Amino acid sequence: MPESVPTQPLLSVRDLKVHFPIRGGVLQRTLDWVKAVDGISFDVPRGKTVGLVGESGSGKTTTGRAIARLVPITAGTVGYDGLAVSALSESGFFPYRKRIQVIFQDPFSSLNPRMTVYGIIAEPLEIHFPAWSKEQRRARVADLLDKVGLEADFMQRYPHQFSGGQRQRIGIARALAVEPEFIICDEPVSALDVSVQAQIVNLLQDLQEEFGLTYLFIAHDLAVVEHISDEVLVMTEGKIVEQASAEAIYNRPTHPYTVKLLEAVPKL
């Protein structure tokens, strides 16, 4: 039998650093640097979910934003499907904005309160599929709402008319609109009630199976990550301190920080 060829990861991060200047004085000189992300490396295999876990301020959200080019990278590379996309110009990266999408933590602040649900979900369609007619966009929005468990009649309503869980479903529909391959889930359930969290996690898993999606799932709650991740990265003070399968992280943690996070998980 021929030897199997290792599958190239969809996302490959190498020695990533994101440092923010601390400025002061009359001339606002740089006095020091906040090393939000300080030299991390990891891969995300195609079709899998990698959980990125850490306390607030650990650098996990900044990592996600750096991958999506929402904050500038200080050093290192982000490779996507074999190409160093971190080296591309903004115009060169534009096609990848369709392939890489983000679901944000707060479903209220991430949705424009002045736009209807239709406008929120159709906006990326207008940007990335400008040749589509309004009828095509409307049909796509109706289909997306159905995929996330909402009614097509909701498209003329505004964000404030929905619950937190429903707003997050709208955010998920927006992320799916342009048919991405890779979605950065930035604490997508942390702002929701516990009873709703499981529903959203189950929805994300169903969508992953249906569309072959790849996730980077960012969270501070190890209990949430356990149910969705194939592999888990544990991050603190800008560095990854442990990396293993979800099963190994939960049953055989090796780093004291991971043990501390596990001890903070409520026992039912």
VOPAGU-2260 file (C-alpha; in pm, 1 decimal, decimal comma):
REM VOPAGU-2260
SITE   aa  ch    i         X         Y         Z
SITE  MET   A    0       0,0       0,0       0,0
SITE  PRO   A    1     130,6     350,8     -77,3
SITE  GLU   A    2     230,8     564,5     218,4
SITE  SER   A    3     -26,7     822,8     320,5
SITE  VAL   A    4      72,9    1181,7     257,6
SITE  PRO   A    5      32,9    1412,8     560,7
SITE  THR   A    6    -249,3    1658,5     506,1
SITE  GLN   A    7    -140,2    2019,7     500,2
SITE  PRO   A    8    -309,3    2220,1     777,9
SITE  LEU   A    9    -558,1    2481,4     663,9
SITE  LEU   A   10    -408,4    2735,7     907,3
SITE  SER   A   11     -46,0    2745,6    1016,7
SITE  VAL   A   12      74,5    3006,4    1267,7
SITE  ARG   A   13     447,9    3042,8    1326,9
SITE  ASP   A   14     622,3    3258,7    1591,2
SITE  LEU   A   15     331,3    3503,9    1594,0
SITE  LYS   A   16     386,0    3821,3    1793,8
SITE  VAL   A   17     145,7    4108,9    1850,4
SITE  HIS   A   18     290,4    4388,0    2064,1
SITE  PHE   A   19     110,8    4712,5    2145,0
SITE  PRO   A   20     307,0    5027,2    2237,3
SITE  ILE   A   21     263,6    5202,9    2570,6
SITE  ARG   A   22     305,2    5573,4    2500,7
SITE  GLY   A   23     354,3    5863,8    2736,0
SITE  GLY   A   24     490,7    6214,0    2776,9
SITE  VAL   A   25     419,4    6526,1    2576,8
SITE  LEU   A   26     556,4    6371,6    2258,6
SITE  GLN   A   27     378,0    6040,0    2318,9
SITE  ARG   A   28     699,5    5842,5    2290,1
SITE  THR   A   29     691,0    5464,9    2319,9
SITE  LEU   A   30     783,5    5382,9    2678,9
SITE  ASP   A   31     722,5    5009,6    2673,3
SITE  TRP   A   32     532,3    4734,3    2497,2
SITE  VAL   A   33     237,1    4514,7    2589,6
SITE  LYS   A   34     325,6    4170,0    2456,7
SITE  ALA   A   35     -29,7    4051,2    2398,0
SITE  VAL   A   36      88,5    3760,2    2183,0
SITE  ASP   A   37     452,2    3667,3    2225,0
SITE  GLY   A   38     581,2    3407,6    1981,5
SITE  ILE   A   39     319,8    3133,0    1944,9
SITE  SER   A   40     300,4    2854,9    1687,3
SITE  PHE   A   41      19,9    2611,7    1609,0
SITE  ASP   A   42    -172,9    2447,7    1325,5
SITE  VAL   A   43    -544,2    2404,8    1261,6
SITE  PRO   A   44    -618,2    2095,8    1047,4
SITE  ARG   A   45    -881,8    2126,1     778,4
SITE  GLY   A   46   -1228,6    2029,0     898,2
SITE  LYS   A   47   -1128,1    2018,7    1265,5
SITE  THR   A   48   -1184,5    2240,6    1569,5
SITE  VAL   A   49    -892,4    2370,3    1772,2
SITE  GLY   A   50    -984,1    2526,4    2105,4
SITE  LEU   A   51    -779,0    2821,0    2231,8
SITE  VAL   A   52    -830,1    2860,2    2604,9
SITE  GLY   A   53    -708,7    3109,5    2864,0
SITE  GLU   A   54    -816,0    3366,1    3116,3
SITE  SER   A   55    -906,4    3723,0    3022,5
SITE  GLY   A   56    -593,8    3904,9    2905,2
SITE  SER   A   57    -409,9    3588,8    2802,7
SITE  GLY   A   58    -388,0    3699,9    2437,7
SITE  LYS   A   59    -631,6    3453,7    2286,0
SITE  THR   A   60    -870,5    3710,9    2133,9
SITE  THR   A   61    -576,1    3910,9    1998,3
SITE  THR   A   62    -451,0    3591,4    1834,2
SITE  GLY   A   63    -781,4    3548,1    1653,3
SITE  ARG   A   64    -791,7    3910,2    1546,9
SITE  ALA   A   65    -435,1    3892,6    1416,5
SITE  ILE   A   66    -519,5    3588,7    1203,3
SITE  ALA   A   67    -817,5    3775,8    1057,2
SITE  ARG   A   68    -603,8    4087,5     998,2
SITE  LEU   A   69    -812,3    4295,3    1240,3
SITE  VAL   A   70    -499,5    4397,5    1433,7
SITE  PRO   A   71    -146,1    4438,1    1292,2
SITE  ILE   A   72     109,0    4161,0    1339,1
SITE  THR   A   73     443,3    4258,7    1495,6
SITE  ALA   A   74     634,1    3948,5    1381,9
SITE  GLY   A   75     583,7    3593,8    1264,4
SITE  THR   A   76     370,4    3446,2     989,6
SITE  VAL   A   77      15,0    3330,0     936,1
SITE  GLY   A   78     -14,2    3069,1     664,2
SITE  TYR   A   79    -347,7    2981,0     508,3
SITE  ASP   A   80    -385,3    2687,2     273,2
SITE  GLY   A   81     -11,1    2691,1     209,9
SITE  LEU   A   82      24,3    3066,4     147,1
SITE  ALA   A   83     176,7    3319,8     388,9
SITE  VAL   A   84    -127,3    3549,0     394,5
SITE  SER   A   85      25,9    3771,0     664,5
SITE  ALA   A   86     269,4    3898,8     400,7
SITE  LEU   A   87      -5,2    4003,3     158,9
SITE  SER   A   88    -112,2    4362,5     103,5
SITE  GLU   A   89    -462,6    4461,2     210,8
SITE  SER   A   90    -585,9    4424,9    -147,1
SITE  GLY   A   91    -404,5    4093,1    -179,5
SITE  PHE   A   92    -571,0    3967,0     137,9
SITE  PHE   A   93    -919,2    4075,8      26,8
SITE  PRO   A   94   -1014,2    3740,3    -134,1
SITE  TYR   A   95    -924,1    3567,9     194,1
SITE  ARG   A   96   -1174,5    3777,5     385,9
SITE  LYS   A   97   -1437,9    3564,9     217,4
SITE  ARG   A   98   -1265,5    3243,4     322,2
SITE  ILE   A   99   -1190,2    3353,6     681,6
SITE  GLN   A  100   -1476,8    3483,0     892,6
SITE  VAL   A  101   -1525,8    3575,3    1259,2
SITE  ILE   A  102   -1810,0    3518,8    1504,7
SITE  PHE   A  103   -1769,9    3780,4    1776,4
SITE  GLN   A  104   -1821,2    3748,2    2150,2
SITE  ASP   A  105   -2095,7    4002,4    2210,2
SITE  PRO   A  106   -2384,4    3947,2    1968,4
SITE  PHE   A  107   -2534,2    4285,4    2053,6
SITE  SER   A  108   -2237,1    4515,9    2003,0
SITE  SER   A  109   -2121,2    4327,5    1691,0
SITE  LEU   A  110   -2453,0    4389,3    1511,4
SITE  ASN   A  111   -2532,0    4736,3    1380,8
SITE  PRO   A  112   -2846,4    4845,2    1571,9
SITE  ARG   A  113   -2953,7    5069,0    1282,1
SITE  MET   A  114   -2957,1    4786,2    1029,4
SITE  THR   A  115   -3223,7    4522,4     981,4
SITE  VAL   A  116   -3134,1    4155,0     997,5
SITE  TYR   A  117   -3153,2    4150,1     617,5
SITE  GLY   A  118   -2907,7    4439,3     591,6
SITE  ILE   A  119   -2665,8    4281,8     840,2
SITE  ILE   A  120   -2647,7    3948,4     660,5
SITE  ALA   A  121   -2671,2    4089,0     306,1
SITE  GLU   A  122   -2389,2    4342,7     355,0
SITE  PRO   A  123   -2103,4    4091,5     303,6
SITE  LEU   A  124   -2290,0    3952,6       2,0
SITE  GLU   A  125   -2295,7    4299,7    -154,7
SITE  ILE   A  126   -1919,6    4331,8     -96,9
SITE  HIS   A  127   -1805,7    3988,5    -213,1
SITE  PHE   A  128   -2077,3    3905,9    -468,9
SITE  PRO   A  129   -2153,8    4246,3    -626,0
SITE  ALA   A  130   -2310,8    4091,9    -936,2
SITE  TRP   A  131   -2588,4    3927,0    -735,6
SITE  SER   A  132   -2937,5    4067,4    -772,9
SITE  LYS   A  133   -3143,7    4176,2    -474,2
SITE  GLU   A  134   -3361,2    3868,9    -525,0
SITE  GLN   A  135   -3055,7    3643,2    -503,4
SITE  ARG   A  136   -2938,6    3816,3    -185,8
SITE  ARG   A  137   -3283,8    3794,2     -28,3
SITE  ALA   A  138   -3306,2    3422,3    -107,9
SITE  ARG   A  139   -2958,9    3367,9      39,1
SITE  VAL   A  140   -3049,0    3555,8     358,8
SITE  ALA   A  141   -3370,7    3355,3     398,2
SITE  ASP   A  142   -3176,6    3029,5     353,5
SITE  LEU   A  143   -2911,9    3135,0     606,7
SITE  LEU   A  144   -3173,9    3225,2     865,3
SITE  ASP   A  145   -3325,5    2882,2     819,9
SITE  LYS   A  146   -2982,1    2718,9     861,1
SITE  VAL   A  147   -2932,4    2886,6    1200,3
SITE  GLY   A  148   -3283,5    2812,1    1324,3
SITE  LEU   A  149   -3454,3    3145,9    1263,1
SITE  GLU   A  150   -3754,0    3237,9    1048,4
SITE  ALA   A  151   -3720,5    3420,1     717,3
SITE  ASP   A  152   -3982,6    3669,7     841,5
SITE  PHE   A  153   -3724,6    3797,5    1090,2
SITE  MET   A  154   -3515,3    3967,2     820,2
SITE  GLN   A  155   -3699,2    4300,6     850,2
SITE  ARG   A  156   -3653,7    4321,5    1226,6
SITE  TYR   A  157   -3372,6    4496,1    1418,1
SITE  PRO   A  158   -3119,1    4343,0    1661,3
SITE  HIS   A  159   -3281,0    4486,8    1974,6
SITE  GLN   A  160   -3592,7    4283,1    1901,5
SITE  PHE   A  161   -3411,2    3954,1    1963,5
SITE  SER   A  162   -3275,6    3761,8    2260,4
SITE  GLY   A  163   -2901,6    3715,6    2307,8
SITE  GLY   A  164   -2911,3    3364,5    2165,3
SITE  GLN   A  165   -3108,8    3477,8    1862,3
SITE  ARG   A  166   -2865,6    3765,6    1802,7
SITE  GLN   A  167   -2574,0    3522,8    1809,4
SITE  ARG   A  168   -2755,3    3307,9    1552,2
SITE  ILE   A  169   -2779,1    3620,5    1333,6
SITE  GLY   A  170   -2403,8    3672,2    1380,3
SITE  ILE   A  171   -2343,0    3311,9    1276,4
SITE  ALA   A  172   -2561,0    3358,6     968,2
SITE  ARG   A  173   -2359,7    3669,1     875,4
SITE  ALA   A  174   -2034,2    3474,4     910,4
SITE  LEU   A  175   -2170,5    3195,9     688,0
SITE  ALA   A  176   -2303,1    3433,6     421,2
SITE  VAL   A  177   -1995,2    3432,7     196,9
SITE  GLU   A  178   -1936,3    3055,8     224,9
SITE  PRO   A  179   -1617,5    3060,2     436,2
SITE  GLU   A  180   -1392,6    2761,1     501,7
SITE  PHE   A  181   -1248,2    2880,0     831,8
SITE  ILE   A  182   -1432,0    3055,7    1114,6
SITE  ILE   A  183   -1273,8    3216,0    1419,1
SITE  CYS   A  184   -1526,3    3175,6    1700,7
SITE  ASP   A  185   -1422,9    3443,2    1949,9
SITE  GLU   A  186   -1593,8    3341,5    2274,8
SITE  PRO   A  187   -1924,2    3299,1    2089,1
SITE  VAL   A  188   -2118,1    3173,0    2392,4
SITE  SER   A  189   -1958,8    3353,1    2688,1
SITE  ALA   A  190   -2217,1    3635,9    2682,7
SITE  LEU   A  191   -2510,9    3392,8    2675,9
SITE  ASP   A  192   -2711,3    3214,0    2943,2
SITE  VAL   A  193   -2588,6    2863,6    3024,0
SITE  SER   A  194   -2909,7    2713,4    2885,4
SITE  VAL   A  195   -2847,8    2884,2    2550,6
SITE  GLN   A  196   -2474,7    2807,3    2532,6
SITE  ALA   A  197   -2531,2    2438,0    2457,5
SITE  GLN   A  198   -2776,8    2524,4    2179,6
SITE  ILE   A  199   -2523,4    2749,7    2006,5
SITE  VAL   A  200   -2240,1    2497,7    2046,3
SITE  ASN   A  201   -2461,8    2224,3    1900,4
SITE  LEU   A  202   -2555,5    2455,3    1611,6
SITE  LEU   A  203   -2188,9    2523,6    1536,6
SITE  GLN   A  204   -2116,1    2151,3    1536,1
SITE  ASP   A  205   -2407,2    2081,6    1301,7
SITE  LEU   A  206   -2295,1    2356,6    1063,5
SITE  GLN   A  207   -1938,5    2225,4    1070,1
SITE  GLU   A  208   -2058,6    1881,2     967,9
SITE  GLU   A  209   -2288,2    2017,8     696,0
SITE  PHE   A  210   -2041,4    2259,5     536,2
SITE  GLY   A  211   -1704,6    2102,8     625,6
SITE  LEU   A  212   -1602,1    2407,4     827,4
SITE  THR   A  213   -1279,5    2451,6    1022,7
SITE  TYR   A  214   -1294,1    2633,6    1357,1
SITE  LEU   A  215   -1058,3    2813,3    1589,9
SITE  PHE   A  216   -1278,2    2818,6    1900,7
SITE  ILE   A  217   -1163,1    3079,4    2153,0
SITE  ALA   A  218   -1295,8    3054,7    2508,9
SITE  HIS   A  219   -1206,2    3097,8    2873,7
SITE  ASP   A  220   -1433,8    2812,5    2981,6
SITE  LEU   A  221   -1270,3    2471,6    2948,3
SITE  ALA   A  222   -1605,2    2299,1    2996,3
SITE  VAL   A  223   -1738,9    2458,3    2676,0
SITE  VAL   A  224   -1426,9    2383,2    2473,1
SITE  GLU   A  225   -1426,1    2018,8    2581,2
SITE  HIS   A  226   -1743,4    1941,8    2385,9
SITE  ILE   A  227   -1643,2    2096,6    2053,8
SITE  SER   A  228   -1262,7    2073,8    2019,8
SITE  ASP   A  229   -1043,1    1804,8    1868,2
SITE  GLU   A  230    -730,0    1971,8    2004,3
SITE  VAL   A  231    -683,1    2232,6    2276,0
SITE  LEU   A  232    -422,4    2508,3    2313,9
SITE  VAL   A  233    -381,1    2659,6    2659,5
SITE  MET   A  234    -262,3    3019,5    2656,9
SITE  THR   A  235    -145,8    3258,3    2928,4
SITE  GLU   A  236      53,4    3583,1    2922,3
SITE  GLY   A  237      81,0    3575,3    2544,3
SITE  LYS   A  238     225,8    3223,4    2522,0
SITE  ILE   A  239      91,7    2874,5    2460,4
SITE  VAL   A  240     188,6    2664,6    2762,4
SITE  GLU   A  241      20,6    2337,2    2669,1
SITE  GLN   A  242    -105,4    2180,7    2349,1
SITE  ALA   A  243    -268,3    1839,7    2323,3
SITE  SER   A  244    -581,0    1652,3    2222,6
SITE  ALA   A  245    -894,7    1749,9    2411,5
SITE  GLU   A  246    -895,0    1408,7    2580,2
SITE  ALA   A  247    -536,2    1448,7    2703,3
SITE  ILE   A  248    -590,2    1804,5    2825,7
SITE  TYR   A  249    -888,3    1705,5    3036,6
SITE  ASN   A  250    -758,6    1376,9    3170,2
SITE  ARG   A  251    -379,8    1422,4    3180,3
SITE  PRO   A  252    -293,0    1795,5    3202,6
SITE  THR   A  253      78,5    1859,3    3241,1
SITE  HIS   A  254     109,3    2235,0    3299,8
SITE  PRO   A  255      14,1    2390,7    3637,0
SITE  TYR   A  256    -185,4    2662,8    3459,9
SITE  THR   A  257    -397,6    2402,7    3279,6
SITE  VAL   A  258    -459,5    2227,5    3611,0
SITE  LYS   A  259    -567,7    2560,9    3758,7
SITE  LEU   A  260    -815,2    2620,1    3473,8
SITE  LEU   A  261    -958,2    2271,5    3513,4
SITE  GLU   A  262   -1001,6    2321,5    3886,7
SITE  ALA   A  263   -1208,9    2633,9    3811,4
SITE  VAL   A  264   -1459,3    2432,4    3603,4
SITE  PRO   A  265   -1779,3    2384,0    3811,3
SITE  LYS   A  266   -1839,2    2024,3    3913,3
SITE  LEU   A  267   -2197,4    1910,5    3848,7
